[in-house]
């Protein structure tokens, strides 16, 4: 995907979350420059890969096979300081879009549907 397409999807996602009064944490809006300026105080965010993820699962066709998500919490069973076996993610799936089947051997995820996108 082109960066302009990714940026457009992110803008749409932010509008969607705002419209449904789902508030993202401040780091959702940090620029690359702001990330570079942060120190060890945000190492947990980095280590646990919190934040935006847009994937087409290698399909080359995001709108057919893809997922847009923001990871709010993510445990790391290999980190003795952070052995949380769960993840908390807010996801946007387009109508007709497929997310391939997958599983996690050591992580618990719950799916909660809060709203339907109509874009």
PyMOL CGO cylinders between C-alpha atoms (Angstrom):
from pymol import cmd
from pymol.cgo import CYLINDER

trace = [
    CYLINDER, 0.00, 0.00, 0.00, 1.08, 3.55, -0.61, 0.3, 1, 1, 1, 1, 1, 1,
    CYLINDER, 1.08, 3.55, -0.61, 1.76, 5.75, 2.40, 0.3, 1, 1, 1, 1, 1, 1,
    CYLINDER, 1.76, 5.75, 2.40, -1.05, 8.06, 1.26, 0.3, 1, 1, 1, 1, 1, 1,
    CYLINDER, -1.05, 8.06, 1.26, -3.51, 5.13, 1.42, 0.3, 1, 1, 1, 1, 1, 1,
    CYLINDER, -3.51, 5.13, 1.42, -2.31, 4.19, 4.90, 0.3, 1, 1, 1, 1, 1, 1,
    CYLINDER, -2.31, 4.19, 4.90, -2.63, 7.79, 6.08, 0.3, 1, 1, 1, 1, 1, 1,
    CYLINDER, -2.63, 7.79, 6.08, -6.17, 7.99, 4.66, 0.3, 1, 1, 1, 1, 1, 1,
    CYLINDER, -6.17, 7.99, 4.66, -7.15, 4.78, 6.49, 0.3, 1, 1, 1, 1, 1, 1,
    CYLINDER, -7.15, 4.78, 6.49, -5.70, 6.13, 9.73, 0.3, 1, 1, 1, 1, 1, 1,
    CYLINDER, -5.70, 6.13, 9.73, -7.63, 9.40, 9.36, 0.3, 1, 1, 1, 1, 1, 1,
    CYLINDER, -7.63, 9.40, 9.36, -10.86, 7.46, 8.70, 0.3, 1, 1, 1, 1, 1, 1,
    CYLINDER, -10.86, 7.46, 8.70, -10.20, 5.24, 11.72, 0.3, 1, 1, 1, 1, 1, 1,
    CYLINDER, -10.20, 5.24, 11.72, -9.64, 8.22, 14.01, 0.3, 1, 1, 1, 1, 1, 1,
    CYLINDER, -9.64, 8.22, 14.01, -12.89, 9.81, 12.79, 0.3, 1, 1, 1, 1, 1, 1,
    CYLINDER, -12.89, 9.81, 12.79, -14.71, 6.52, 13.31, 0.3, 1, 1, 1, 1, 1, 1,
    CYLINDER, -14.71, 6.52, 13.31, -13.44, 6.13, 16.86, 0.3, 1, 1, 1, 1, 1, 1,
    CYLINDER, -13.44, 6.13, 16.86, -14.26, 9.76, 17.67, 0.3, 1, 1, 1, 1, 1, 1,
    CYLINDER, -14.26, 9.76, 17.67, -17.79, 9.38, 16.26, 0.3, 1, 1, 1, 1, 1, 1,
    CYLINDER, -17.79, 9.38, 16.26, -18.34, 6.40, 18.56, 0.3, 1, 1, 1, 1, 1, 1,
    CYLINDER, -18.34, 6.40, 18.56, -16.71, 8.11, 21.55, 0.3, 1, 1, 1, 1, 1, 1,
    CYLINDER, -16.71, 8.11, 21.55, -13.87, 5.59, 21.74, 0.3, 1, 1, 1, 1, 1, 1,
    CYLINDER, -13.87, 5.59, 21.74, -10.88, 7.50, 23.06, 0.3, 1, 1, 1, 1, 1, 1,
    CYLINDER, -10.88, 7.50, 23.06, -7.41, 6.43, 21.99, 0.3, 1, 1, 1, 1, 1, 1,
    CYLINDER, -7.41, 6.43, 21.99, -4.38, 7.02, 24.21, 0.3, 1, 1, 1, 1, 1, 1,
    CYLINDER, -4.38, 7.02, 24.21, -2.08, 9.98, 23.45, 0.3, 1, 1, 1, 1, 1, 1,
    CYLINDER, -2.08, 9.98, 23.45, 0.59, 7.78, 21.83, 0.3, 1, 1, 1, 1, 1, 1,
    CYLINDER, 0.59, 7.78, 21.83, -1.89, 7.01, 19.03, 0.3, 1, 1, 1, 1, 1, 1,
    CYLINDER, -1.89, 7.01, 19.03, -1.20, 10.49, 17.71, 0.3, 1, 1, 1, 1, 1, 1,
    CYLINDER, -1.20, 10.49, 17.71, 2.56, 10.82, 18.19, 0.3, 1, 1, 1, 1, 1, 1,
    CYLINDER, 2.56, 10.82, 18.19, 4.52, 11.66, 15.06, 0.3, 1, 1, 1, 1, 1, 1,
    CYLINDER, 4.52, 11.66, 15.06, 7.64, 9.67, 14.07, 0.3, 1, 1, 1, 1, 1, 1,
    CYLINDER, 7.64, 9.67, 14.07, 9.73, 12.58, 15.39, 0.3, 1, 1, 1, 1, 1, 1,
    CYLINDER, 9.73, 12.58, 15.39, 7.93, 12.45, 18.75, 0.3, 1, 1, 1, 1, 1, 1,
    CYLINDER, 7.93, 12.45, 18.75, 8.55, 8.68, 18.98, 0.3, 1, 1, 1, 1, 1, 1,
    CYLINDER, 8.55, 8.68, 18.98, 12.28, 9.23, 18.37, 0.3, 1, 1, 1, 1, 1, 1,
    CYLINDER, 12.28, 9.23, 18.37, 12.38, 11.83, 21.16, 0.3, 1, 1, 1, 1, 1, 1,
    CYLINDER, 12.38, 11.83, 21.16, 10.84, 9.47, 23.72, 0.3, 1, 1, 1, 1, 1, 1,
    CYLINDER, 10.84, 9.47, 23.72, 13.10, 7.60, 26.08, 0.3, 1, 1, 1, 1, 1, 1,
    CYLINDER, 13.10, 7.60, 26.08, 12.86, 4.49, 28.25, 0.3, 1, 1, 1, 1, 1, 1,
    CYLINDER, 12.86, 4.49, 28.25, 9.58, 5.71, 29.74, 0.3, 1, 1, 1, 1, 1, 1,
    CYLINDER, 9.58, 5.71, 29.74, 7.82, 4.29, 26.66, 0.3, 1, 1, 1, 1, 1, 1,
    CYLINDER, 7.82, 4.29, 26.66, 9.82, 1.05, 26.37, 0.3, 1, 1, 1, 1, 1, 1,
    CYLINDER, 9.82, 1.05, 26.37, 6.77, -1.02, 27.39, 0.3, 1, 1, 1, 1, 1, 1,
    CYLINDER, 6.77, -1.02, 27.39, 4.81, 0.47, 24.48, 0.3, 1, 1, 1, 1, 1, 1,
    CYLINDER, 4.81, 0.47, 24.48, 7.64, -0.42, 22.10, 0.3, 1, 1, 1, 1, 1, 1,
    CYLINDER, 7.64, -0.42, 22.10, 8.36, -3.89, 23.55, 0.3, 1, 1, 1, 1, 1, 1,
    CYLINDER, 8.36, -3.89, 23.55, 4.73, -4.94, 23.46, 0.3, 1, 1, 1, 1, 1, 1,
    CYLINDER, 4.73, -4.94, 23.46, 4.08, -3.45, 20.02, 0.3, 1, 1, 1, 1, 1, 1,
    CYLINDER, 4.08, -3.45, 20.02, 1.24, -1.21, 21.06, 0.3, 1, 1, 1, 1, 1, 1,
    CYLINDER, 1.24, -1.21, 21.06, -0.27, 1.13, 18.51, 0.3, 1, 1, 1, 1, 1, 1,
    CYLINDER, -0.27, 1.13, 18.51, -1.47, 1.07, 14.92, 0.3, 1, 1, 1, 1, 1, 1,
    CYLINDER, -1.47, 1.07, 14.92, -1.35, -1.95, 12.64, 0.3, 1, 1, 1, 1, 1, 1,
    CYLINDER, -1.35, -1.95, 12.64, -2.69, -2.07, 9.10, 0.3, 1, 1, 1, 1, 1, 1,
    CYLINDER, -2.69, -2.07, 9.10, -2.21, -5.36, 7.31, 0.3, 1, 1, 1, 1, 1, 1,
    CYLINDER, -2.21, -5.36, 7.31, -3.29, -7.11, 4.14, 0.3, 1, 1, 1, 1, 1, 1,
    CYLINDER, -3.29, -7.11, 4.14, -1.84, -10.39, 5.46, 0.3, 1, 1, 1, 1, 1, 1,
    CYLINDER, -1.84, -10.39, 5.46, 0.42, -10.52, 2.40, 0.3, 1, 1, 1, 1, 1, 1,
    CYLINDER, 0.42, -10.52, 2.40, -2.56, -10.59, 0.03, 0.3, 1, 1, 1, 1, 1, 1,
    CYLINDER, -2.56, -10.59, 0.03, -1.73, -7.33, -1.76, 0.3, 1, 1, 1, 1, 1, 1,
    CYLINDER, -1.73, -7.33, -1.76, -5.44, -6.43, -1.50, 0.3, 1, 1, 1, 1, 1, 1,
    CYLINDER, -5.44, -6.43, -1.50, -6.21, -4.77, 1.85, 0.3, 1, 1, 1, 1, 1, 1,
    CYLINDER, -6.21, -4.77, 1.85, -9.87, -4.07, 1.03, 0.3, 1, 1, 1, 1, 1, 1,
    CYLINDER, -9.87, -4.07, 1.03, -10.50, -7.76, 0.33, 0.3, 1, 1, 1, 1, 1, 1,
    CYLINDER, -10.50, -7.76, 0.33, -8.21, -9.41, 2.91, 0.3, 1, 1, 1, 1, 1, 1,
    CYLINDER, -8.21, -9.41, 2.91, -7.07, -7.10, 5.66, 0.3, 1, 1, 1, 1, 1, 1,
    CYLINDER, -7.07, -7.10, 5.66, -7.44, -5.58, 9.08, 0.3, 1, 1, 1, 1, 1, 1,
    CYLINDER, -7.44, -5.58, 9.08, -6.91, -2.19, 10.68, 0.3, 1, 1, 1, 1, 1, 1,
    CYLINDER, -6.91, -2.19, 10.68, -6.32, -2.25, 14.42, 0.3, 1, 1, 1, 1, 1, 1,
    CYLINDER, -6.32, -2.25, 14.42, -4.93, -0.37, 17.34, 0.3, 1, 1, 1, 1, 1, 1,
    CYLINDER, -4.93, -0.37, 17.34, -3.35, -2.40, 20.16, 0.3, 1, 1, 1, 1, 1, 1,
    CYLINDER, -3.35, -2.40, 20.16, -4.07, -0.84, 23.55, 0.3, 1, 1, 1, 1, 1, 1,
    CYLINDER, -4.07, -0.84, 23.55, -2.62, -3.59, 25.75, 0.3, 1, 1, 1, 1, 1, 1,
    CYLINDER, -2.62, -3.59, 25.75, -0.49, -6.54, 24.84, 0.3, 1, 1, 1, 1, 1, 1,
    CYLINDER, -0.49, -6.54, 24.84, 1.12, -8.94, 27.24, 0.3, 1, 1, 1, 1, 1, 1,
    CYLINDER, 1.12, -8.94, 27.24, 4.40, -10.66, 26.64, 0.3, 1, 1, 1, 1, 1, 1,
    CYLINDER, 4.40, -10.66, 26.64, 4.60, -14.15, 28.13, 0.3, 1, 1, 1, 1, 1, 1,
    CYLINDER, 4.60, -14.15, 28.13, 8.40, -14.11, 27.70, 0.3, 1, 1, 1, 1, 1, 1,
    CYLINDER, 8.40, -14.11, 27.70, 8.86, -10.93, 29.76, 0.3, 1, 1, 1, 1, 1, 1,
    CYLINDER, 8.86, -10.93, 29.76, 9.02, -11.73, 33.50, 0.3, 1, 1, 1, 1, 1, 1,
    CYLINDER, 9.02, -11.73, 33.50, 8.04, -8.11, 34.30, 0.3, 1, 1, 1, 1, 1, 1,
    CYLINDER, 8.04, -8.11, 34.30, 4.97, -8.18, 32.02, 0.3, 1, 1, 1, 1, 1, 1,
    CYLINDER, 4.97, -8.18, 32.02, 3.59, -11.73, 31.87, 0.3, 1, 1, 1, 1, 1, 1,
    CYLINDER, 3.59, -11.73, 31.87, 0.09, -10.75, 30.78, 0.3, 1, 1, 1, 1, 1, 1,
    CYLINDER, 0.09, -10.75, 30.78, -1.51, -13.51, 28.68, 0.3, 1, 1, 1, 1, 1, 1,
    CYLINDER, -1.51, -13.51, 28.68, -4.00, -11.23, 26.95, 0.3, 1, 1, 1, 1, 1, 1,
    CYLINDER, -4.00, -11.23, 26.95, -4.32, -8.51, 24.38, 0.3, 1, 1, 1, 1, 1, 1,
    CYLINDER, -4.32, -8.51, 24.38, -6.74, -5.62, 24.07, 0.3, 1, 1, 1, 1, 1, 1,
    CYLINDER, -6.74, -5.62, 24.07, -7.19, -4.37, 20.54, 0.3, 1, 1, 1, 1, 1, 1,
    CYLINDER, -7.19, -4.37, 20.54, -9.74, -2.19, 18.82, 0.3, 1, 1, 1, 1, 1, 1,
    CYLINDER, -9.74, -2.19, 18.82, -10.27, -3.33, 15.23, 0.3, 1, 1, 1, 1, 1, 1,
    CYLINDER, -10.27, -3.33, 15.23, -11.97, -2.04, 12.13, 0.3, 1, 1, 1, 1, 1, 1,
    CYLINDER, -11.97, -2.04, 12.13, -13.02, -4.55, 9.49, 0.3, 1, 1, 1, 1, 1, 1,
    CYLINDER, -13.02, -4.55, 9.49, -14.63, -3.30, 6.30, 0.3, 1, 1, 1, 1, 1, 1,
    CYLINDER, -14.63, -3.30, 6.30, -17.85, -4.86, 5.04, 0.3, 1, 1, 1, 1, 1, 1,
    CYLINDER, -17.85, -4.86, 5.04, -16.92, -7.92, 2.97, 0.3, 1, 1, 1, 1, 1, 1,
    CYLINDER, -16.92, -7.92, 2.97, -13.31, -7.82, 4.19, 0.3, 1, 1, 1, 1, 1, 1,
    CYLINDER, -13.31, -7.82, 4.19, -11.84, -11.13, 5.36, 0.3, 1, 1, 1, 1, 1, 1,
    CYLINDER, -11.84, -11.13, 5.36, -9.43, -11.65, 8.23, 0.3, 1, 1, 1, 1, 1, 1,
    CYLINDER, -9.43, -11.65, 8.23, -7.62, -14.98, 7.84, 0.3, 1, 1, 1, 1, 1, 1,
    CYLINDER, -7.62, -14.98, 7.84, -8.09, -17.55, 10.57, 0.3, 1, 1, 1, 1, 1, 1,
    CYLINDER, -8.09, -17.55, 10.57, -5.33, -17.55, 13.15, 0.3, 1, 1, 1, 1, 1, 1,
    CYLINDER, -5.33, -17.55, 13.15, -4.72, -18.33, 16.79, 0.3, 1, 1, 1, 1, 1, 1,
    CYLINDER, -4.72, -18.33, 16.79, -2.30, -17.58, 19.60, 0.3, 1, 1, 1, 1, 1, 1,
    CYLINDER, -2.30, -17.58, 19.60, -0.89, -20.43, 21.69, 0.3, 1, 1, 1, 1, 1, 1,
    CYLINDER, -0.89, -20.43, 21.69, -0.41, -18.34, 24.78, 0.3, 1, 1, 1, 1, 1, 1,
    CYLINDER, -0.41, -18.34, 24.78, -2.62, -15.30, 24.48, 0.3, 1, 1, 1, 1, 1, 1,
    CYLINDER, -2.62, -15.30, 24.48, -6.26, -14.62, 25.24, 0.3, 1, 1, 1, 1, 1, 1,
    CYLINDER, -6.26, -14.62, 25.24, -8.27, -12.28, 23.02, 0.3, 1, 1, 1, 1, 1, 1,
    CYLINDER, -8.27, -12.28, 23.02, -11.90, -11.27, 23.30, 0.3, 1, 1, 1, 1, 1, 1,
    CYLINDER, -11.90, -11.27, 23.30, -13.81, -9.79, 20.38, 0.3, 1, 1, 1, 1, 1, 1,
    CYLINDER, -13.81, -9.79, 20.38, -16.34, -7.10, 21.30, 0.3, 1, 1, 1, 1, 1, 1,
    CYLINDER, -16.34, -7.10, 21.30, -18.40, -5.49, 18.55, 0.3, 1, 1, 1, 1, 1, 1,
    CYLINDER, -18.40, -5.49, 18.55, -19.17, -1.89, 19.46, 0.3, 1, 1, 1, 1, 1, 1,
    CYLINDER, -19.17, -1.89, 19.46, -20.15, -0.31, 16.15, 0.3, 1, 1, 1, 1, 1, 1,
    CYLINDER, -20.15, -0.31, 16.15, -20.59, -0.94, 12.46, 0.3, 1, 1, 1, 1, 1, 1,
    CYLINDER, -20.59, -0.94, 12.46, -18.52, 1.03, 9.98, 0.3, 1, 1, 1, 1, 1, 1,
    CYLINDER, -18.52, 1.03, 9.98, -20.30, 2.32, 6.89, 0.3, 1, 1, 1, 1, 1, 1,
    CYLINDER, -20.30, 2.32, 6.89, -17.51, 3.84, 4.85, 0.3, 1, 1, 1, 1, 1, 1,
]
cmd.load_cgo(trace, "trace")
